[in-house]
Amino acid sequence: MHICVIGTGYIGLVTGTCFAEFGVEVTCVDVDEKKIAMLREGRIPIYEPGLEDMVQRNMKAGRLHFTTGLKEAVERSLVVFIGVGTPSRADGTHNMSYVEAAARGIGQAINGYKVVVMKSTVPVGTGEWLRKILSQYVSGDMFDIASNPEFLREGQAIGDSMRPDRVVIGTDSEQARAILRDLYRPLYLIETPMVFTNVATAELVKYASNAFLSTKISFINEMANICEKIGGDVHVVAKAMGLDGRIGAKFLRAGVGYGGSCFPKDNSALVHMARELGAPALIVEATVEVNNRQIQRGFEKIKKALGGSVEGKVVGLLGLAFKPETDDFRAAPSEVIVNSIRREGGTVQAFDPEGMVQARAILGEEGITYCKDPYEAIRGADVMAVVTEWNQFRLLDLERAHGLLNNPVIVDLRNVYEPGAVRALGFAYDCVGRKI
């Protein structure tokens, strides 16, 4: 079987490469000639652990190809995945222009029966919308539509693709179902659950999953804020909650809130869609509000640690990417925090192991210095603020940090340190939900 993946961003590149690793012949398509040229050289435009090696290995084996030629790629494929971007508009809805362009290109290229699979996160009803677009070019018996949402975690995407918790396939066609079942056959060997349903239900599954996970994050952050008032320890609260099999331990780490390309965008789209349907998603709306407030609380903690004002102060900020093991700066809490510091007259010295390039493109140069390592970032700073929980920040030489800082103050917005141990070194220390 030969498949085509349209889009070589995060979703498309990981999807295509992992199918190639399964032994499928894959052609990845993108309109960005520079990106395709880079990929043909075995270099990848994103940071994802293990992905570059996998790309190079499958290119060498002749299973993975990159091209700007959509027509030829579609013509030789039985299954065509759409993995293009669906960025948010100002009103919270998805910008579907890239999906529409891909669909029209597919319609013009269809030369025989195809299964057209939506991999990107899209509004419920997109499947029928795609069907109408394709029907403008070919008859309905020339294609089937399917929804196969991705559940990739940045930094762990290869594992999530090769050993997923489940595979969800939505289609009304028995033929498309059989083809996709065969495509995912390698996962049957590890007994991966396969969930088959209709297109609309599959489209909603992705939104529901992300909304629930982000709700867990916002919930434990609210519990952390209560812990700070009563002298409790949110780590213990989360551990005790997680031991209940009905709740589970994952996504119960208190911090400065969630970010990234999925949770903020998908929650906004779900809220908008639910309102339009007359079935408001009130819990999701509250999740979004709590998260926005939690990010702002992170800035307020830094401000409080500086005596109530950041004006004229230097913040040594560790972590720019929205989470560790990625370079993704989209909707990162650090963006809000940096902008708040600069707006109120402070400056930032920042370091991130992978996210510096993306952050610099958005934050610019004014009021921020991009440093070569964490120690340079905190040298001469009035406070050290941990915003992203990279492992290397957990093992900093804190005695050295004590000597580099103007004032021995740490605001730990990801709870990477033990409060007692840090205070014993002579630091004034604040974290999230651990006033002990």
C-alpha positions as CSV (number, residue, x, y, z in Angstrom):
1,M,0.0,0.0,0.0
2,H,1.2,3.5,-0.9
3,I,-0.1,6.4,1.1
4,C,0.2,10.2,0.8
5,V,0.4,12.6,3.8
6,I,-0.4,16.2,2.9
7,G,1.4,18.6,5.3
8,T,4.9,18.2,6.8
9,G,4.2,20.1,10.0
10,Y,4.1,18.3,13.4
11,I,1.2,16.0,12.6
12,G,2.0,15.2,9.0
13,L,5.7,14.6,9.4
14,V,5.3,12.3,12.5
15,T,2.4,10.4,10.9
16,G,4.1,9.8,7.6
17,T,7.4,8.8,9.2
18,C,5.9,6.4,11.6
19,F,3.8,4.7,8.8
20,A,7.1,4.3,6.9
21,E,8.6,2.7,10.0
22,F,5.7,0.2,9.8
23,G,6.8,-0.7,6.3
24,V,4.4,1.4,4.3
25,E,5.6,3.4,1.3
26,V,4.8,7.1,2.2
27,T,5.0,10.3,0.2
28,C,4.8,13.5,2.3
29,V,3.7,16.6,0.4
30,D,4.1,20.3,1.3
31,V,3.9,23.5,-0.7
32,D,6.9,24.9,1.2
33,E,9.8,24.2,-1.1
34,K,12.4,25.1,1.5
35,K,11.0,22.7,4.0
36,I,10.8,19.9,1.4
37,A,14.4,20.6,0.4
38,M,15.5,20.4,4.0
39,L,13.6,17.1,4.5
40,R,15.1,15.6,1.4
41,E,18.5,16.2,3.1
42,G,17.3,14.3,6.1
43,R,16.9,17.4,8.3
44,I,13.7,18.1,10.1
45,P,12.1,21.6,10.7
46,I,10.9,20.8,14.3
47,Y,12.5,19.4,17.4
48,E,11.1,16.0,18.4
49,P,13.3,13.4,20.1
50,G,14.2,10.5,17.7
51,L,12.3,11.8,14.7
52,E,15.3,12.9,12.6
53,D,17.0,9.5,12.9
54,M,13.7,7.8,11.9
55,V,13.3,10.1,8.9
56,Q,16.8,9.4,7.7
57,R,16.5,5.6,8.2
58,N,13.3,5.4,6.3
59,M,14.5,7.6,3.5
60,K,17.5,5.4,3.1
61,A,15.3,2.3,3.0
62,G,13.3,3.9,0.2
63,R,10.0,4.0,2.1
64,L,9.7,7.7,2.8
65,H,9.6,10.4,0.2
66,F,9.1,14.2,0.2
67,T,7.7,16.3,-2.6
68,T,5.9,19.5,-3.6
69,G,4.0,17.5,-6.3
70,L,0.6,16.9,-4.8
71,K,-1.0,15.5,-8.0
72,E,1.6,12.8,-8.5
73,A,1.5,11.8,-4.8
74,V,-2.2,11.5,-4.7
75,E,-2.4,9.6,-8.0
76,R,-0.2,6.8,-6.8
77,S,-1.8,6.5,-3.3
78,L,-4.7,4.5,-2.1
79,V,-5.0,6.5,1.2
80,V,-4.5,10.2,1.4
81,F,-4.1,11.8,4.9
82,I,-4.7,15.5,5.4
83,G,-2.4,16.7,8.1
84,V,-2.2,20.5,7.5
85,G,-2.5,23.2,10.0
86,T,-5.8,24.5,11.4
87,P,-4.7,27.6,13.3
88,S,-7.1,29.6,15.5
89,R,-8.9,32.7,14.3
90,A,-9.5,35.6,16.6
91,D,-13.0,34.3,17.5
92,G,-11.7,30.9,18.5
93,T,-12.7,29.0,15.4
94,H,-10.3,27.1,13.2
95,N,-8.9,28.6,10.0
96,M,-9.8,25.9,7.5
97,S,-8.2,27.5,4.5
98,Y,-5.3,25.0,4.4
99,V,-7.6,22.1,4.6
100,E,-9.8,23.5,1.8
101,A,-6.7,24.0,-0.4
102,A,-5.6,20.4,0.3
103,A,-9.1,19.1,-0.5
104,R,-9.3,20.9,-3.8
105,G,-5.9,19.6,-4.7
106,I,-6.9,16.1,-3.9
107,G,-10.1,16.5,-5.9
108,Q,-8.2,17.6,-9.0
109,A,-5.8,14.7,-8.7
110,I,-8.1,11.8,-8.0
111,N,-7.6,9.2,-10.7
112,G,-9.2,6.2,-9.0
113,Y,-10.7,5.2,-5.7
114,K,-9.1,6.9,-2.7
115,V,-9.7,7.0,1.0
116,V,-9.3,10.6,2.1
117,V,-8.5,10.7,5.8
118,M,-8.6,13.8,8.0
119,K,-5.8,13.7,10.5
120,S,-5.8,17.3,11.6
121,T,-8.1,18.5,14.4
122,V,-11.1,20.0,12.7
123,P,-14.6,21.0,13.7
124,V,-17.4,18.4,13.8
125,G,-19.0,18.4,10.3
126,T,-15.7,18.7,8.4
127,G,-16.1,15.3,6.9
128,E,-19.3,16.2,5.2
129,W,-17.8,19.5,4.1
130,L,-14.9,17.7,2.5
131,R,-17.3,15.3,0.8
132,K,-19.0,18.3,-0.9
133,I,-15.7,19.8,-2.0
134,L,-14.5,16.6,-3.5
135,S,-17.8,16.0,-5.2
136,Q,-17.2,19.1,-7.2
137,Y,-14.4,17.3,-9.0
138,V,-15.3,13.6,-9.0
139,S,-18.3,11.3,-8.4
140,G,-18.9,10.0,-4.9
141,D,-17.9,6.4,-5.8
142,M,-14.4,7.6,-6.4
143,F,-13.6,8.3,-2.8
144,D,-14.6,7.7,0.8
145,I,-14.1,10.1,3.8
146,A,-12.7,9.1,7.1
147,S,-11.7,10.8,10.3
148,N,-8.6,9.4,12.2
149,P,-7.7,12.0,14.9
150,E,-4.2,12.1,16.2
151,F,-3.4,12.0,19.9
152,L,0.3,12.9,19.8
153,R,2.1,14.5,22.8
154,E,5.0,16.7,21.7
155,G,8.2,15.3,23.0
156,Q,6.7,11.8,23.0
157,A,5.2,11.7,19.5
158,I,7.0,8.7,18.2
159,G,6.0,6.5,21.1
160,D,2.4,7.8,20.9
161,S,2.4,6.8,17.2
162,M,4.1,3.4,17.4
163,R,2.4,2.3,20.7
164,P,-0.8,4.3,21.0
165,D,-3.4,4.0,23.7
166,R,-6.0,3.6,21.0
167,V,-6.7,4.3,17.3
168,V,-10.0,6.0,16.5
169,I,-11.4,5.6,12.9
170,G,-14.6,7.3,11.8
171,T,-16.1,6.3,8.5
172,D,-19.5,5.3,7.1
173,S,-17.8,3.1,4.4
174,E,-17.1,-0.6,5.0
175,Q,-14.5,-0.5,2.2
176,A,-12.6,2.5,3.8
177,R,-12.9,0.7,7.2
178,A,-11.2,-2.4,5.8
179,I,-8.4,-0.5,4.1
180,L,-7.6,1.5,7.3
181,R,-7.8,-1.6,9.4
182,D,-5.2,-3.2,7.1
183,L,-3.1,0.0,7.2
184,Y,-3.0,-0.2,11.0
185,R,-2.4,-4.0,11.1
186,P,1.0,-3.7,12.8
187,L,-0.7,-2.3,15.9
188,Y,-2.9,-5.4,16.2
189,L,0.3,-7.3,17.2
190,I,0.5,-5.2,20.3
191,E,-3.2,-5.4,20.9
192,T,-3.9,-1.7,20.4
193,P,-7.6,-1.0,20.9
194,M,-9.3,0.1,17.6
195,V,-12.4,2.2,18.0
196,F,-14.6,2.4,14.9
197,T,-17.4,4.9,14.6
198,N,-19.0,7.4,12.3
199,V,-17.1,10.5,11.1
200,A,-18.8,13.1,13.4
201,T,-18.2,11.0,16.5
202,A,-14.5,10.6,15.6
203,E,-14.2,14.3,15.1
204,L,-15.6,15.0,18.5
205,V,-13.4,12.4,20.3
206,K,-10.3,14.5,19.8
207,Y,-12.0,17.7,21.3
208,A,-13.5,15.7,24.2
209,S,-10.1,14.1,25.0
210,N,-8.2,17.3,25.0
211,A,-10.9,19.2,26.9
212,F,-10.9,16.5,29.6
213,L,-7.1,16.4,30.0
214,S,-6.9,20.2,30.2
215,T,-9.7,20.2,32.7
216,K,-7.6,17.9,35.0
217,I,-4.8,20.4,34.7
218,S,-7.0,23.4,35.6
219,F,-8.6,21.5,38.4
220,I,-5.4,20.6,40.2
221,N,-4.2,24.2,39.7
222,E,-7.3,25.3,41.6
223,M,-6.5,22.8,44.3
224,A,-2.9,24.2,44.4
225,N,-4.2,27.7,45.0
226,I,-6.4,26.4,47.9
227,C,-3.3,24.6,49.3
228,E,-1.4,27.9,49.4
229,K,-4.2,29.4,51.6
230,I,-4.4,26.5,54.0
231,G,-0.8,25.4,54.2
232,G,-1.4,22.2,52.3
233,D,0.7,20.3,49.8
234,V,-0.8,19.8,46.4
235,H,1.7,17.0,45.6
236,V,0.1,14.9,48.3
237,V,-3.4,15.9,47.2
238,A,-2.6,14.9,43.6
239,K,-1.0,11.6,44.7
240,A,-4.0,10.7,46.9
241,M,-6.4,11.6,44.1
242,G,-4.4,9.7,41.5
243,L,-4.4,6.5,43.5
244,D,-8.2,6.3,42.9
245,G,-8.5,4.2,39.7
246,R,-11.5,6.3,38.6
247,I,-9.3,9.4,38.5
248,G,-5.8,8.4,37.6
249,A,-2.5,10.2,38.3
250,K,-1.8,11.7,34.8
251,F,-2.3,15.4,34.2
252,L,-2.5,16.2,37.9
253,R,0.7,18.2,38.2
254,A,0.1,21.7,39.4
255,G,2.0,24.5,37.7
256,V,1.6,27.7,35.7
257,G,-1.0,26.3,33.3
258,Y,-1.1,24.5,30.0
259,G,-0.1,25.9,26.5
260,G,0.9,24.5,23.2
261,S,-0.7,24.1,19.8
262,C,-3.6,21.8,20.9
263,F,-5.2,22.5,24.3
264,P,-5.8,26.2,23.9
265,K,-6.8,26.0,20.3
266,D,-9.0,23.0,20.6
267,N,-10.8,24.2,23.7
268,S,-11.6,27.6,22.1
269,A,-13.0,25.8,19.1
270,L,-15.1,23.4,21.2
271,V,-16.5,26.3,23.2
272,H,-17.4,28.2,20.0
273,M,-18.9,25.1,18.4
274,A,-20.9,24.2,21.5
275,R,-22.4,27.7,21.8
276,E,-23.4,27.6,18.1
277,L,-25.1,24.3,18.7
278,G,-27.0,25.6,21.7
279,A,-25.3,23.2,24.1
280,P,-22.7,25.4,25.9
281,A,-19.6,23.6,27.2
282,L,-19.6,25.3,30.6
283,I,-16.9,23.1,32.1
284,V,-14.6,23.7,29.2
285,E,-15.3,27.5,29.4
286,A,-14.3,27.4,33.1
287,T,-11.2,25.4,32.2
288,V,-10.0,28.0,29.8
289,E,-10.8,30.8,32.3
290,V,-8.9,29.0,35.1
291,N,-5.9,28.4,32.9
292,N,-5.7,32.0,31.8
293,R,-5.8,33.1,35.4
294,Q,-3.2,30.6,36.5
295,I,-0.7,31.9,33.9
296,Q,-1.3,35.4,35.2
297,R,-0.8,34.1,38.7
298,G,2.6,33.0,37.7
299,F,3.6,36.6,36.8
300,E,2.1,37.8,40.0
301,K,4.3,35.4,42.0
302,I,7.4,36.8,40.3
303,K,6.2,40.3,41.0
304,K,5.5,39.5,44.6
305,A,9.0,37.9,45.0
306,L,10.5,41.2,43.7
307,G,8.7,43.2,46.4
308,G,5.6,44.1,44.5
309,S,7.1,45.6,41.4
310,V,9.2,44.4,38.4
311,E,10.1,47.9,37.3
312,G,13.9,48.1,36.8
313,K,14.3,44.5,37.9
314,V,15.9,41.6,35.9
315,V,14.2,38.2,35.8
316,G,16.3,35.2,35.0
317,L,13.7,33.0,33.2
318,L,14.4,29.3,32.7
319,G,12.1,27.8,30.0
320,L,10.4,29.3,27.0
321,A,8.8,26.3,25.2
322,F,5.4,25.4,26.5
323,K,6.6,22.1,27.8
324,P,9.9,20.1,27.9
325,E,11.2,18.0,25.0
326,T,9.9,20.4,22.4
327,D,10.8,23.6,20.8
328,D,7.1,24.7,20.4
329,F,6.4,28.2,21.7
330,R,2.8,28.4,20.6
331,A,0.5,29.6,23.4
332,A,3.4,29.1,25.8
333,P,2.8,30.5,29.3
334,S,6.2,32.1,29.1
335,E,5.0,34.4,26.4
336,V,2.4,36.0,28.7
337,I,4.9,36.2,31.6
338,V,7.6,37.8,29.5
339,N,5.3,40.3,28.0
340,S,3.9,41.2,31.5
341,I,7.4,41.7,32.9
342,R,8.3,44.0,30.0
343,R,5.1,45.9,30.1
344,E,5.6,46.8,33.7
345,G,9.2,47.9,33.2
346,G,11.3,44.8,33.9
347,T,13.7,43.0,31.7
348,V,14.3,39.3,31.1
349,Q,17.3,37.0,30.7
350,A,16.0,33.8,29.2
351,F,17.2,30.3,28.4
352,D,15.5,27.3,26.9
353,P,17.3,24.2,25.6
354,E,15.3,24.0,22.4
355,G,12.8,26.8,22.2
356,M,15.0,29.9,21.7
357,V,14.5,30.3,17.9
358,Q,10.7,30.1,18.0
359,A,10.5,32.3,21.1
360,R,12.8,34.9,19.5
361,A,10.6,35.1,16.4
362,I,7.6,36.0,18.5
363,L,9.0,37.9,21.4
364,G,11.6,39.9,19.5
365,E,14.6,41.5,21.1
366,E,13.3,44.4,23.2
367,G,13.6,43.9,26.9
368,I,14.9,40.3,26.6
369,T,18.3,38.7,26.4
370,Y,18.6,35.2,25.0
371,C,21.3,33.4,26.9
372,K,23.5,30.4,26.1
373,D,22.9,28.4,29.3
374,P,20.8,28.7,32.5
375,Y,23.7,30.1,34.5
376,E,24.1,33.0,32.1
377,A,20.3,33.6,32.4
378,I,20.4,34.0,36.1
379,R,23.7,35.9,36.4
380,G,23.0,39.3,37.9
381,A,19.2,38.6,38.0
382,D,17.0,39.7,40.9
383,V,15.0,36.5,40.8
384,M,15.2,33.1,39.1
385,A,11.9,31.9,37.6
386,V,11.4,28.3,36.4
387,V,8.7,28.3,33.8
388,T,9.3,25.0,31.9
389,E,10.3,21.9,33.7
390,W,13.3,20.7,31.6
391,N,15.2,18.0,33.4
392,Q,18.5,20.0,33.3
393,F,16.8,22.7,35.4
394,R,16.1,20.1,38.1
395,L,19.8,19.4,38.5
396,L,21.2,22.9,38.5
397,D,24.0,23.7,40.9
398,L,21.9,25.8,43.3
399,E,24.9,26.8,45.4
400,R,26.4,28.3,42.2
401,A,23.0,29.9,41.4
402,H,22.9,31.5,44.8
403,G,26.2,33.3,44.1
404,L,25.1,34.4,40.6
405,L,21.8,36.0,41.6
406,N,21.6,39.5,42.8
407,N,19.1,38.2,45.4
408,P,18.8,34.5,46.3
409,V,15.2,34.3,45.2
410,I,13.5,31.4,43.3
411,V,10.0,31.3,41.9
412,D,9.4,27.7,40.9
413,L,6.3,27.7,38.7
414,R,6.7,24.0,37.9
415,N,7.5,22.6,41.3
416,V,10.8,21.1,40.2
417,Y,12.5,21.6,43.6
418,E,11.8,20.5,47.1
419,P,10.9,23.6,49.2
420,G,12.7,22.6,52.3
421,A,16.0,21.7,50.5
422,V,16.0,25.0,48.6
423,R,15.3,27.1,51.6
424,A,18.0,25.3,53.5
425,L,20.5,26.7,50.9
426,G,19.4,30.2,51.9
427,F,16.9,31.0,49.1
428,A,13.6,32.8,49.5
429,Y,11.5,30.2,47.6
430,D,8.0,30.2,46.2
431,C,6.3,27.5,44.2
432,V,2.8,26.3,43.3
433,G,0.6,24.8,46.0
434,R,3.3,23.8,48.5
435,K,3.3,26.3,51.3
436,I,5.1,24.0,53.7
